Amino acid sequence: MYTKENSENWFHKTPVNMLPLHDVINKSISTIIKNKILRSFALSWLLHKLEINVEVRQGRAMLTGKVASQFQKTEAESIARETQGISEVQNKLEVEPMIIVSD
């Protein structure tokens, strides 16, 4: 039985050589865009040490992970949004402030 959920699972689990050509191209473009975003994070003095996960599909980026401030969360979204090929950003980053303990 066809469902949207089954089709999405099939897309992620099927080897590239078995996908229709347009799906291969879309998957390749999404990978290129994702790598551009991750490279921009790596070059940012504010974000380079953080582990931010990025998923890109059909021009939409989803950011997940943890950051230490609202400013970092906003900066990550801004970088993703400014990346060529991105039309929408879902920012699901969680803000968990760092606590510094001194003696």
Number of C-alpha atoms within 10 A of each C-alpha: 3 6 7 8 9 10 11 10 10 12 16 10 9 10 10 15 8 10 14 9 11 9 13 16 13 14 19 13 17 21 16 14 24 24 15 16 25 21 12 16 21 15 12 14 8 13 19 14 12 14 14 17 14 19 17 22 15 13 17 17 25 18 20 17 15 18 21 16 14 14 12 17 22 13 16 23 21 13 15 29 18 12 16 11 18 19 13 15 18 15 18 14 21 15 15 11 11 9 7 5 5 4 2
